Amino acid sequence: MAFSEDVLGNRFTCSGGPALMSDGAFFWRLDAADYVEHYGVALPEEFLAHGTARRWTTARPLTREEIIEVDDRLGELRRAGKL
């Protein structure tokens, strides 16, 4: 399991911080919530509207095929230098 440290002001650490989370429509790092909590980092309006529409319920588990699709897309973004 990876470990992340706050890169802005050293206010927190997060076990598993680089782990990717997803609700099937969006994905984010586990430590993103710490940046929101400690620094008030703004979240995209589209993400907030999506969460509000779903009433912030727990997301369904991703299927194996969906996990592979997300992994493939992340690989594309990394190769393109966008991550």
HTML snippet that shows the backbone in 3Dmol.js (N, CA, C, O; Angstrom):
<script src="https://3Dmol.org/build/3Dmol-min.js"></script>
<div id="view" style="width:600px;height:400px;position:relative"></div>
<script>
const pdb = `
ATOM      1  N   MET A   1       0.844  -1.167   0.000  1.00  0.00           N
ATOM      2  CA  MET A   1       0.000   0.000   0.000  1.00  0.00           C
ATOM      3  C   MET A   1       0.894   1.236   0.000  1.00  0.00           C
ATOM      4  O   MET A   1       1.849   1.328   0.771  1.00  0.00           O
ATOM      5  N   ALA A   2       0.575   2.159  -0.855  1.00  0.00           N
ATOM      6  CA  ALA A   2       1.358   3.389  -0.959  1.00  0.00           C
ATOM      7  C   ALA A   2       0.957   4.379   0.126  1.00  0.00           C
ATOM      8  O   ALA A   2      -0.070   4.226   0.786  1.00  0.00           O
ATOM      9  N   PHE A   3       1.779   5.378   0.289  1.00  0.00           N
ATOM     10  CA  PHE A   3       1.604   6.389   1.319  1.00  0.00           C
ATOM     11  C   PHE A   3       1.812   7.740   0.659  1.00  0.00           C
ATOM     12  O   PHE A   3       2.742   7.894  -0.133  1.00  0.00           O
ATOM     13  N   SER A   4       0.975   8.721   0.960  1.00  0.00           N
ATOM     14  CA  SER A   4       1.196  10.046   0.383  1.00  0.00           C
ATOM     15  C   SER A   4       1.334  11.078   1.488  1.00  0.00           C
ATOM     16  O   SER A   4       0.805  10.917   2.588  1.00  0.00           O
ATOM     17  N   GLU A   5       2.060  12.145   1.166  1.00  0.00           N
ATOM     18  CA  GLU A   5       2.245  13.262   2.079  1.00  0.00           C
ATOM     19  C   GLU A   5       1.723  14.519   1.416  1.00  0.00           C
ATOM     20  O   GLU A   5       1.793  14.663   0.195  1.00  0.00           O
ATOM     21  N   ASP A   6       1.207  15.417   2.211  1.00  0.00           N
ATOM     22  CA  ASP A   6       0.694  16.702   1.746  1.00  0.00           C
ATOM     23  C   ASP A   6       1.818  17.465   1.034  1.00  0.00           C
ATOM     24  O   ASP A   6       2.856  17.748   1.632  1.00  0.00           O
ATOM     25  N   VAL A   7       1.606  17.794  -0.239  1.00  0.00           N
ATOM     26  CA  VAL A   7       2.641  18.501  -1.004  1.00  0.00           C
ATOM     27  C   VAL A   7       2.494  20.014  -0.906  1.00  0.00           C
ATOM     28  O   VAL A   7       3.354  20.745  -1.398  1.00  0.00           O
ATOM     29  N   LEU A   8       1.427  20.499  -0.284  1.00  0.00           N
ATOM     30  CA  LEU A   8       1.212  21.940  -0.198  1.00  0.00           C
ATOM     31  C   LEU A   8       1.745  22.549   1.093  1.00  0.00           C
ATOM     32  O   LEU A   8       2.440  23.564   1.056  1.00  0.00           O
ATOM     33  N   GLY A   9       1.431  21.950   2.218  1.00  0.00           N
ATOM     34  CA  GLY A   9       1.820  22.566   3.479  1.00  0.00           C
ATOM     35  C   GLY A   9       2.141  21.596   4.589  1.00  0.00           C
ATOM     36  O   GLY A   9       2.238  21.986   5.753  1.00  0.00           O
ATOM     37  N   ASN A  10       2.310  20.325   4.236  1.00  0.00           N
ATOM     38  CA  ASN A  10       2.690  19.311   5.212  1.00  0.00           C
ATOM     39  C   ASN A  10       1.714  19.223   6.389  1.00  0.00           C
ATOM     40  O   ASN A  10       2.134  19.040   7.532  1.00  0.00           O
ATOM     41  N   ARG A  11       0.402  19.354   6.107  1.00  0.00           N
ATOM     42  CA  ARG A  11      -0.607  19.297   7.163  1.00  0.00           C
ATOM     43  C   ARG A  11      -1.122  17.887   7.424  1.00  0.00           C
ATOM     44  O   ARG A  11      -1.704  17.633   8.479  1.00  0.00           O
ATOM     45  N   PHE A  12      -0.920  16.962   6.483  1.00  0.00           N
ATOM     46  CA  PHE A  12      -1.469  15.619   6.658  1.00  0.00           C
ATOM     47  C   PHE A  12      -0.643  14.595   5.899  1.00  0.00           C
ATOM     48  O   PHE A  12       0.156  14.928   5.024  1.00  0.00           O
ATOM     49  N   THR A  13      -0.859  13.349   6.261  1.00  0.00           N
ATOM     50  CA  THR A  13      -0.355  12.204   5.505  1.00  0.00           C
ATOM     51  C   THR A  13      -1.545  11.288   5.272  1.00  0.00           C
ATOM     52  O   THR A  13      -2.559  11.389   5.963  1.00  0.00           O
ATOM     53  N   CYS A  14      -1.423  10.401   4.304  1.00  0.00           N
ATOM     54  CA  CYS A  14      -2.556   9.542   3.984  1.00  0.00           C
ATOM     55  C   CYS A  14      -2.058   8.169   3.557  1.00  0.00           C
ATOM     56  O   CYS A  14      -1.387   8.030   2.534  1.00  0.00           O
ATOM     57  N   SER A  15      -2.389   7.168   4.340  1.00  0.00           N
ATOM     58  CA  SER A  15      -2.073   5.805   3.962  1.00  0.00           C
ATOM     59  C   SER A  15      -2.972   5.421   2.791  1.00  0.00           C
ATOM     60  O   SER A  15      -4.195   5.524   2.883  1.00  0.00           O
ATOM     61  N   GLY A  16      -2.377   4.985   1.712  1.00  0.00           N
ATOM     62  CA  GLY A  16      -3.144   4.642   0.516  1.00  0.00           C
ATOM     63  C   GLY A  16      -3.533   5.850  -0.307  1.00  0.00           C
ATOM     64  O   GLY A  16      -4.342   5.725  -1.226  1.00  0.00           O
ATOM     65  N   GLY A  17      -2.983   7.018  -0.008  1.00  0.00           N
ATOM     66  CA  GLY A  17      -3.355   8.272  -0.659  1.00  0.00           C
ATOM     67  C   GLY A  17      -3.377   8.262  -2.172  1.00  0.00           C
ATOM     68  O   GLY A  17      -4.285   8.847  -2.761  1.00  0.00           O
ATOM     69  N   PRO A  18      -2.403   7.615  -2.843  1.00  0.00           N
ATOM     70  CA  PRO A  18      -2.417   7.611  -4.305  1.00  0.00           C
ATOM     71  C   PRO A  18      -3.456   6.654  -4.910  1.00  0.00           C
ATOM     72  O   PRO A  18      -3.641   6.634  -6.127  1.00  0.00           O
ATOM     73  N   ALA A  19      -4.126   5.869  -4.072  1.00  0.00           N
ATOM     74  CA  ALA A  19      -5.111   4.918  -4.592  1.00  0.00           C
ATOM     75  C   ALA A  19      -6.221   5.671  -5.320  1.00  0.00           C
ATOM     76  O   ALA A  19      -6.647   6.744  -4.892  1.00  0.00           O
ATOM     77  N   LEU A  20      -6.675   5.095  -6.414  1.00  0.00           N
ATOM     78  CA  LEU A  20      -7.735   5.722  -7.190  1.00  0.00           C
ATOM     79  C   LEU A  20      -9.096   5.237  -6.727  1.00  0.00           C
ATOM     80  O   LEU A  20      -9.310   4.046  -6.501  1.00  0.00           O
ATOM     81  N   MET A  21     -10.008   6.185  -6.592  1.00  0.00           N
ATOM     82  CA  MET A  21     -11.384   5.920  -6.212  1.00  0.00           C
ATOM     83  C   MET A  21     -12.250   6.269  -7.423  1.00  0.00           C
ATOM     84  O   MET A  21     -11.850   7.085  -8.253  1.00  0.00           O
ATOM     85  N   SER A  22     -13.423   5.661  -7.528  1.00  0.00           N
ATOM     86  CA  SER A  22     -14.323   5.980  -8.631  1.00  0.00           C
ATOM     87  C   SER A  22     -15.759   5.691  -8.236  1.00  0.00           C
ATOM     88  O   SER A  22     -16.038   4.817  -7.415  1.00  0.00           O
ATOM     89  N   ASP A  23     -16.667   6.453  -8.848  1.00  0.00           N
ATOM     90  CA  ASP A  23     -18.092   6.181  -8.688  1.00  0.00           C
ATOM     91  C   ASP A  23     -18.687   5.677  -9.998  1.00  0.00           C
ATOM     92  O   ASP A  23     -19.906   5.575 -10.133  1.00  0.00           O
ATOM     93  N   GLY A  24     -17.838   5.368 -10.947  1.00  0.00           N
ATOM     94  CA  GLY A  24     -18.285   4.898 -12.247  1.00  0.00           C
ATOM     95  C   GLY A  24     -18.380   6.014 -13.269  1.00  0.00           C
ATOM     96  O   GLY A  24     -18.425   5.748 -14.470  1.00  0.00           O
ATOM     97  N   ALA A  25     -18.410   7.254 -12.817  1.00  0.00           N
ATOM     98  CA  ALA A  25     -18.456   8.399 -13.726  1.00  0.00           C
ATOM     99  C   ALA A  25     -17.215   9.274 -13.571  1.00  0.00           C
ATOM    100  O   ALA A  25     -16.733   9.844 -14.550  1.00  0.00           O
ATOM    101  N   PHE A  26     -16.703   9.383 -12.362  1.00  0.00           N
ATOM    102  CA  PHE A  26     -15.520  10.189 -12.059  1.00  0.00           C
ATOM    103  C   PHE A  26     -14.503   9.318 -11.330  1.00  0.00           C
ATOM    104  O   PHE A  26     -14.850   8.287 -10.754  1.00  0.00           O
ATOM    105  N   PHE A  27     -13.255   9.743 -11.364  1.00  0.00           N
ATOM    106  CA  PHE A  27     -12.246   9.085 -10.540  1.00  0.00           C
ATOM    107  C   PHE A  27     -11.394  10.153  -9.880  1.00  0.00           C
ATOM    108  O   PHE A  27     -11.245  11.254 -10.411  1.00  0.00           O
ATOM    109  N   TRP A  28     -10.831   9.824  -8.713  1.00  0.00           N
ATOM    110  CA  TRP A  28     -10.029  10.755  -7.942  1.00  0.00           C
ATOM    111  C   TRP A  28      -9.106   9.960  -7.041  1.00  0.00           C
ATOM    112  O   TRP A  28      -9.327   8.775  -6.793  1.00  0.00           O
ATOM    113  N   ARG A  29      -8.074  10.621  -6.556  1.00  0.00           N
ATOM    114  CA  ARG A  29      -7.172   9.990  -5.596  1.00  0.00           C
ATOM    115  C   ARG A  29      -7.818   9.988  -4.225  1.00  0.00           C
ATOM    116  O   ARG A  29      -8.597  10.881  -3.892  1.00  0.00           O
ATOM    117  N   LEU A  30      -7.491   8.980  -3.433  1.00  0.00           N
ATOM    118  CA  LEU A  30      -8.024   8.869  -2.078  1.00  0.00           C
ATOM    119  C   LEU A  30      -7.691  10.106  -1.240  1.00  0.00           C
ATOM    120  O   LEU A  30      -8.517  10.554  -0.445  1.00  0.00           O
ATOM    121  N   ASP A  31      -6.492  10.656  -1.412  1.00  0.00           N
ATOM    122  CA  ASP A  31      -6.086  11.805  -0.595  1.00  0.00           C
ATOM    123  C   ASP A  31      -6.718  13.121  -1.047  1.00  0.00           C
ATOM    124  O   ASP A  31      -6.478  14.152  -0.419  1.00  0.00           O
ATOM    125  N   ALA A  32      -7.513  13.117  -2.112  1.00  0.00           N
ATOM    126  CA  ALA A  32      -8.164  14.352  -2.573  1.00  0.00           C
ATOM    127  C   ALA A  32      -9.029  14.965  -1.475  1.00  0.00           C
ATOM    128  O   ALA A  32      -9.073  16.186  -1.331  1.00  0.00           O
ATOM    129  N   ALA A  33      -9.712  14.129  -0.706  1.00  0.00           N
ATOM    130  CA  ALA A  33     -10.574  14.638   0.365  1.00  0.00           C
ATOM    131  C   ALA A  33      -9.766  15.418   1.407  1.00  0.00           C
ATOM    132  O   ALA A  33     -10.264  16.387   1.979  1.00  0.00           O
ATOM    133  N   ASP A  34      -8.535  15.001   1.650  1.00  0.00           N
ATOM    134  CA  ASP A  34      -7.701  15.718   2.619  1.00  0.00           C
ATOM    135  C   ASP A  34      -7.365  17.123   2.118  1.00  0.00           C
ATOM    136  O   ASP A  34      -7.331  18.068   2.907  1.00  0.00           O
ATOM    137  N   TYR A  35      -7.117  17.269   0.812  1.00  0.00           N
ATOM    138  CA  TYR A  35      -6.840  18.600   0.254  1.00  0.00           C
ATOM    139  C   TYR A  35      -8.080  19.494   0.329  1.00  0.00           C
ATOM    140  O   TYR A  35      -7.969  20.695   0.575  1.00  0.00           O
ATOM    141  N   VAL A  36      -9.257  18.908   0.117  1.00  0.00           N
ATOM    142  CA  VAL A  36     -10.504  19.665   0.250  1.00  0.00           C
ATOM    143  C   VAL A  36     -10.681  20.106   1.696  1.00  0.00           C
ATOM    144  O   VAL A  36     -10.989  21.267   1.967  1.00  0.00           O
ATOM    145  N   GLU A  37     -10.484  19.170   2.625  1.00  0.00           N
ATOM    146  CA  GLU A  37     -10.679  19.466   4.044  1.00  0.00           C
ATOM    147  C   GLU A  37      -9.683  20.486   4.577  1.00  0.00           C
ATOM    148  O   GLU A  37     -10.075  21.419   5.279  1.00  0.00           O
ATOM    149  N   HIS A  38      -8.406  20.328   4.259  1.00  0.00           N
ATOM    150  CA  HIS A  38      -7.364  21.174   4.854  1.00  0.00           C
ATOM    151  C   HIS A  38      -7.157  22.498   4.126  1.00  0.00           C
ATOM    152  O   HIS A  38      -6.749  23.482   4.743  1.00  0.00           O
ATOM    153  N   TYR A  39      -7.430  22.536   2.835  1.00  0.00           N
ATOM    154  CA  TYR A  39      -7.135  23.742   2.054  1.00  0.00           C
ATOM    155  C   TYR A  39      -8.355  24.332   1.341  1.00  0.00           C
ATOM    156  O   TYR A  39      -8.254  25.384   0.710  1.00  0.00           O
ATOM    157  N   GLY A  40      -9.488  23.669   1.436  1.00  0.00           N
ATOM    158  CA  GLY A  40     -10.673  24.171   0.753  1.00  0.00           C
ATOM    159  C   GLY A  40     -10.547  24.110  -0.763  1.00  0.00           C
ATOM    160  O   GLY A  40     -11.146  24.917  -1.474  1.00  0.00           O
ATOM    161  N   VAL A  41      -9.763  23.150  -1.259  1.00  0.00           N
ATOM    162  CA  VAL A  41      -9.588  23.000  -2.706  1.00  0.00           C
ATOM    163  C   VAL A  41     -10.965  22.797  -3.339  1.00  0.00           C
ATOM    164  O   VAL A  41     -11.745  21.955  -2.895  1.00  0.00           O
ATOM    165  N   ALA A  42     -11.245  23.566  -4.360  1.00  0.00           N
ATOM    166  CA  ALA A  42     -12.548  23.495  -5.024  1.00  0.00           C
ATOM    167  C   ALA A  42     -12.657  22.241  -5.884  1.00  0.00           C
ATOM    168  O   ALA A  42     -11.684  21.792  -6.489  1.00  0.00           O
ATOM    169  N   LEU A  43     -13.855  21.696  -5.922  1.00  0.00           N
ATOM    170  CA  LEU A  43     -14.129  20.532  -6.765  1.00  0.00           C
ATOM    171  C   LEU A  43     -14.885  21.001  -7.995  1.00  0.00           C
ATOM    172  O   LEU A  43     -15.613  21.991  -7.923  1.00  0.00           O
ATOM    173  N   PRO A  44     -14.733  20.317  -9.124  1.00  0.00           N
ATOM    174  CA  PRO A  44     -15.427  20.726 -10.350  1.00  0.00           C
ATOM    175  C   PRO A  44     -16.950  20.734 -10.170  1.00  0.00           C
ATOM    176  O   PRO A  44     -17.516  19.840  -9.540  1.00  0.00           O
ATOM    177  N   GLU A  45     -17.588  21.739 -10.723  1.00  0.00           N
ATOM    178  CA  GLU A  45     -19.047  21.859 -10.622  1.00  0.00           C
ATOM    179  C   GLU A  45     -19.755  20.616 -11.141  1.00  0.00           C
ATOM    180  O   GLU A  45     -20.755  20.182 -10.570  1.00  0.00           O
ATOM    181  N   GLU A  46     -19.233  20.043 -12.227  1.00  0.00           N
ATOM    182  CA  GLU A  46     -19.842  18.841 -12.805  1.00  0.00           C
ATOM    183  C   GLU A  46     -19.836  17.688 -11.796  1.00  0.00           C
ATOM    184  O   GLU A  46     -20.810  16.945 -11.684  1.00  0.00           O
ATOM    185  N   PHE A  47     -18.729  17.552 -11.069  1.00  0.00           N
ATOM    186  CA  PHE A  47     -18.624  16.515 -10.040  1.00  0.00           C
ATOM    187  C   PHE A  47     -19.623  16.764  -8.914  1.00  0.00           C
ATOM    188  O   PHE A  47     -20.298  15.837  -8.465  1.00  0.00           O
ATOM    189  N   LEU A  48     -19.720  18.013  -8.455  1.00  0.00           N
ATOM    190  CA  LEU A  48     -20.645  18.344  -7.377  1.00  0.00           C
ATOM    191  C   LEU A  48     -22.096  18.118  -7.797  1.00  0.00           C
ATOM    192  O   LEU A  48     -22.894  17.601  -7.016  1.00  0.00           O
ATOM    193  N   ALA A  49     -22.439  18.501  -9.022  1.00  0.00           N
ATOM    194  CA  ALA A  49     -23.801  18.287  -9.522  1.00  0.00           C
ATOM    195  C   ALA A  49     -24.109  16.796  -9.615  1.00  0.00           C
ATOM    196  O   ALA A  49     -25.209  16.358  -9.278  1.00  0.00           O
ATOM    197  N   HIS A  50     -23.129  16.022 -10.075  1.00  0.00           N
ATOM    198  CA  HIS A  50     -23.292  14.571 -10.182  1.00  0.00           C
ATOM    199  C   HIS A  50     -23.543  13.957  -8.796  1.00  0.00           C
ATOM    200  O   HIS A  50     -24.452  13.145  -8.626  1.00  0.00           O
ATOM    201  N   GLY A  51     -22.737  14.349  -7.823  1.00  0.00           N
ATOM    202  CA  GLY A  51     -22.895  13.825  -6.468  1.00  0.00           C
ATOM    203  C   GLY A  51     -24.216  14.231  -5.846  1.00  0.00           C
ATOM    204  O   GLY A  51     -24.870  13.428  -5.180  1.00  0.00           O
ATOM    205  N   THR A  52     -24.605  15.467  -6.063  1.00  0.00           N
ATOM    206  CA  THR A  52     -25.879  15.950  -5.528  1.00  0.00           C
ATOM    207  C   THR A  52     -27.039  15.177  -6.149  1.00  0.00           C
ATOM    208  O   THR A  52     -27.971  14.785  -5.447  1.00  0.00           O
ATOM    209  N   ALA A  53     -26.987  14.957  -7.463  1.00  0.00           N
ATOM    210  CA  ALA A  53     -28.051  14.222  -8.144  1.00  0.00           C
ATOM    211  C   ALA A  53     -28.159  12.792  -7.622  1.00  0.00           C
ATOM    212  O   ALA A  53     -29.252  12.227  -7.567  1.00  0.00           O
ATOM    213  N   ARG A  54     -27.029  12.212  -7.242  1.00  0.00           N
ATOM    214  CA  ARG A  54     -27.019  10.846  -6.698  1.00  0.00           C
ATOM    215  C   ARG A  54     -27.255  10.839  -5.194  1.00  0.00           C
ATOM    216  O   ARG A  54     -27.268   9.778  -4.571  1.00  0.00           O
ATOM    217  N   ARG A  55     -27.442  12.018  -4.609  1.00  0.00           N
ATOM    218  CA  ARG A  55     -27.608  12.185  -3.161  1.00  0.00           C
ATOM    219  C   ARG A  55     -26.404  11.634  -2.394  1.00  0.00           C
ATOM    220  O   ARG A  55     -26.530  11.173  -1.259  1.00  0.00           O
ATOM    221  N   TRP A  56     -25.245  11.692  -3.033  1.00  0.00           N
ATOM    222  CA  TRP A  56     -23.973  11.284  -2.438  1.00  0.00           C
ATOM    223  C   TRP A  56     -24.029   9.878  -1.864  1.00  0.00           C
ATOM    224  O   TRP A  56     -23.409   9.591  -0.840  1.00  0.00           O
ATOM    225  N   THR A  57     -24.766   9.013  -2.522  1.00  0.00           N
ATOM    226  CA  THR A  57     -24.850   7.623  -2.081  1.00  0.00           C
ATOM    227  C   THR A  57     -23.572   6.882  -2.447  1.00  0.00           C
ATOM    228  O   THR A  57     -22.799   7.324  -3.297  1.00  0.00           O
ATOM    229  N   THR A  58     -23.371   5.772  -1.802  1.00  0.00           N
ATOM    230  CA  THR A  58     -22.212   4.937  -2.097  1.00  0.00           C
ATOM    231  C   THR A  58     -22.321   4.381  -3.505  1.00  0.00           C
ATOM    232  O   THR A  58     -23.371   3.885  -3.913  1.00  0.00           O
ATOM    233  N   ALA A  59     -21.256   4.469  -4.217  1.00  0.00           N
ATOM    234  CA  ALA A  59     -21.242   3.985  -5.602  1.00  0.00           C
ATOM    235  C   ALA A  59     -21.241   2.461  -5.648  1.00  0.00           C
ATOM    236  O   ALA A  59     -20.747   1.791  -4.740  1.00  0.00           O
ATOM    237  N   ARG A  60     -21.795   1.945  -6.706  1.00  0.00           N
ATOM    238  CA  ARG A  60     -21.750   0.501  -6.924  1.00  0.00           C
ATOM    239  C   ARG A  60     -20.319   0.099  -7.248  1.00  0.00           C
ATOM    240  O   ARG A  60     -19.553   0.914  -7.763  1.00  0.00           O
ATOM    241  N   PRO A  61     -19.951  -1.124  -6.961  1.00  0.00           N
ATOM    242  CA  PRO A  61     -18.612  -1.598  -7.333  1.00  0.00           C
ATOM    243  C   PRO A  61     -18.465  -1.624  -8.853  1.00  0.00           C
ATOM    244  O   PRO A  61     -19.422  -1.898  -9.576  1.00  0.00           O
ATOM    245  N   LEU A  62     -17.262  -1.336  -9.319  1.00  0.00           N
ATOM    246  CA  LEU A  62     -16.994  -1.415 -10.749  1.00  0.00           C
ATOM    247  C   LEU A  62     -16.841  -2.870 -11.170  1.00  0.00           C
ATOM    248  O   LEU A  62     -16.354  -3.706 -10.409  1.00  0.00           O
ATOM    249  N   THR A  63     -17.263  -3.153 -12.386  1.00  0.00           N
ATOM    250  CA  THR A  63     -17.051  -4.489 -12.938  1.00  0.00           C
ATOM    251  C   THR A  63     -15.587  -4.610 -13.356  1.00  0.00           C
ATOM    252  O   THR A  63     -14.875  -3.610 -13.457  1.00  0.00           O
ATOM    253  N   ARG A  64     -15.154  -5.825 -13.594  1.00  0.00           N
ATOM    254  CA  ARG A  64     -13.779  -6.045 -14.062  1.00  0.00           C
ATOM    255  C   ARG A  64     -13.533  -5.274 -15.355  1.00  0.00           C
ATOM    256  O   ARG A  64     -12.478  -4.663 -15.524  1.00  0.00           O
ATOM    257  N   GLU A  65     -14.490  -5.299 -16.254  1.00  0.00           N
ATOM    258  CA  GLU A  65     -14.358  -4.603 -17.533  1.00  0.00           C
ATOM    259  C   GLU A  65     -14.230  -3.090 -17.333  1.00  0.00           C
ATOM    260  O   GLU A  65     -13.448  -2.436 -18.023  1.00  0.00           O
ATOM    261  N   GLU A  66     -14.995  -2.536 -16.390  1.00  0.00           N
ATOM    262  CA  GLU A  66     -14.910  -1.105 -16.115  1.00  0.00           C
ATOM    263  C   GLU A  66     -13.558  -0.737 -15.505  1.00  0.00           C
ATOM    264  O   GLU A  66     -12.992   0.309 -15.821  1.00  0.00           O
ATOM    265  N   ILE A  67     -13.051  -1.596 -14.636  1.00  0.00           N
ATOM    266  CA  ILE A  67     -11.735  -1.343 -14.037  1.00  0.00           C
ATOM    267  C   ILE A  67     -10.665  -1.337 -15.124  1.00  0.00           C
ATOM    268  O   ILE A  67      -9.785  -0.476 -15.124  1.00  0.00           O
ATOM    269  N   ILE A  68     -10.732  -2.270 -16.031  1.00  0.00           N
ATOM    270  CA  ILE A  68      -9.767  -2.333 -17.131  1.00  0.00           C
ATOM    271  C   ILE A  68      -9.892  -1.087 -18.000  1.00  0.00           C
ATOM    272  O   ILE A  68      -8.882  -0.531 -18.433  1.00  0.00           O
ATOM    273  N   GLU A  69     -11.116  -0.645 -18.258  1.00  0.00           N
ATOM    274  CA  GLU A  69     -11.342   0.555 -19.065  1.00  0.00           C
ATOM    275  C   GLU A  69     -10.730   1.792 -18.396  1.00  0.00           C
ATOM    276  O   GLU A  69     -10.080   2.600 -19.058  1.00  0.00           O
ATOM    277  N   VAL A  70     -10.941   1.934 -17.088  1.00  0.00           N
ATOM    278  CA  VAL A  70     -10.364   3.064 -16.360  1.00  0.00           C
ATOM    279  C   VAL A  70      -8.847   2.984 -16.394  1.00  0.00           C
ATOM    280  O   VAL A  70      -8.181   3.991 -16.635  1.00  0.00           O
ATOM    281  N   ASP A  71      -8.291   1.805 -16.157  1.00  0.00           N
ATOM    282  CA  ASP A  71      -6.844   1.624 -16.173  1.00  0.00           C
ATOM    283  C   ASP A  71      -6.269   1.963 -17.549  1.00  0.00           C
ATOM    284  O   ASP A  71      -5.233   2.620 -17.648  1.00  0.00           O
ATOM    285  N   ASP A  72      -6.935   1.518 -18.596  1.00  0.00           N
ATOM    286  CA  ASP A  72      -6.480   1.829 -19.957  1.00  0.00           C
ATOM    287  C   ASP A  72      -6.485   3.335 -20.200  1.00  0.00           C
ATOM    288  O   ASP A  72      -5.539   3.879 -20.769  1.00  0.00           O
ATOM    289  N   ARG A  73      -7.552   4.008 -19.768  1.00  0.00           N
ATOM    290  CA  ARG A  73      -7.658   5.462 -19.963  1.00  0.00           C
ATOM    291  C   ARG A  73      -6.575   6.194 -19.179  1.00  0.00           C
ATOM    292  O   ARG A  73      -5.975   7.141 -19.688  1.00  0.00           O
ATOM    293  N   LEU A  74      -6.323   5.766 -17.948  1.00  0.00           N
ATOM    294  CA  LEU A  74      -5.260   6.388 -17.165  1.00  0.00           C
ATOM    295  C   LEU A  74      -3.904   6.193 -17.836  1.00  0.00           C
ATOM    296  O   LEU A  74      -3.073   7.102 -17.841  1.00  0.00           O
ATOM    297  N   GLY A  75      -3.682   5.009 -18.401  1.00  0.00           N
ATOM    298  CA  GLY A  75      -2.445   4.757 -19.135  1.00  0.00           C
ATOM    299  C   GLY A  75      -2.300   5.699 -20.316  1.00  0.00           C
ATOM    300  O   GLY A  75      -1.212   6.214 -20.572  1.00  0.00           O
ATOM    301  N   GLU A  76      -3.387   5.926 -21.035  1.00  0.00           N
ATOM    302  CA  GLU A  76      -3.365   6.866 -22.171  1.00  0.00           C
ATOM    303  C   GLU A  76      -3.006   8.272 -21.695  1.00  0.00           C
ATOM    304  O   GLU A  76      -2.184   8.951 -22.310  1.00  0.00           O
ATOM    305  N   LEU A  77      -3.624   8.701 -20.602  1.00  0.00           N
ATOM    306  CA  LEU A  77      -3.353  10.032 -20.069  1.00  0.00           C
ATOM    307  C   LEU A  77      -1.910  10.162 -19.590  1.00  0.00           C
ATOM    308  O   LEU A  77      -1.281  11.203 -19.781  1.00  0.00           O
ATOM    309  N   ARG A  78      -1.383   9.103 -18.965  1.00  0.00           N
ATOM    310  CA  ARG A  78       0.018   9.146 -18.517  1.00  0.00           C
ATOM    311  C   ARG A  78       0.963   9.253 -19.705  1.00  0.00           C
ATOM    312  O   ARG A  78       1.897  10.054 -19.695  1.00  0.00           O
ATOM    313  N   ARG A  79       0.715   8.443 -20.725  1.00  0.00           N
ATOM    314  CA  ARG A  79       1.573   8.476 -21.913  1.00  0.00           C
ATOM    315  C   ARG A  79       1.508   9.827 -22.621  1.00  0.00           C
ATOM    316  O   ARG A  79       2.491  10.260 -23.222  1.00  0.00           O
ATOM    317  N   ALA A  80       0.368  10.486 -22.552  1.00  0.00           N
ATOM    318  CA  ALA A  80       0.196  11.794 -23.180  1.00  0.00           C
ATOM    319  C   ALA A  80       0.726  12.930 -22.294  1.00  0.00           C
ATOM    320  O   ALA A  80       0.696  14.097 -22.684  1.00  0.00           O
ATOM    321  N   GLY A  81       1.216  12.570 -21.088  1.00  0.00           N
ATOM    322  CA  GLY A  81       1.752  13.571 -20.170  1.00  0.00           C
ATOM    323  C   GLY A  81       0.685  14.410 -19.504  1.00  0.00           C
ATOM    324  O   GLY A  81       0.967  15.518 -19.047  1.00  0.00           O
ATOM    325  N   LYS A  82      -0.532  13.905 -19.439  1.00  0.00           N
ATOM    326  CA  LYS A  82      -1.637  14.655 -18.840  1.00  0.00           C
ATOM    327  C   LYS A  82      -1.914  14.253 -17.404  1.00  0.00           C
ATOM    328  O   LYS A  82      -2.820  14.803 -16.778  1.00  0.00           O
ATOM    329  N   LEU A  83      -1.156  13.305 -16.866  1.00  0.00           N
ATOM    330  CA  LEU A  83      -1.285  12.914 -15.457  1.00  0.00           C
ATOM    331  C   LEU A  83       0.057  13.012 -14.792  1.00  0.00           C
ATOM    332  O   LEU A  83       0.178  12.728 -13.600  1.00  0.00           O
TER     333      LEU A  83
END
`;
const viewer = $3Dmol.createViewer("view");
viewer.addModel(pdb, "pdb");
viewer.setStyle({}, {cartoon: {color: "spectrum"}});
viewer.zoomTo();
viewer.render();
</script>
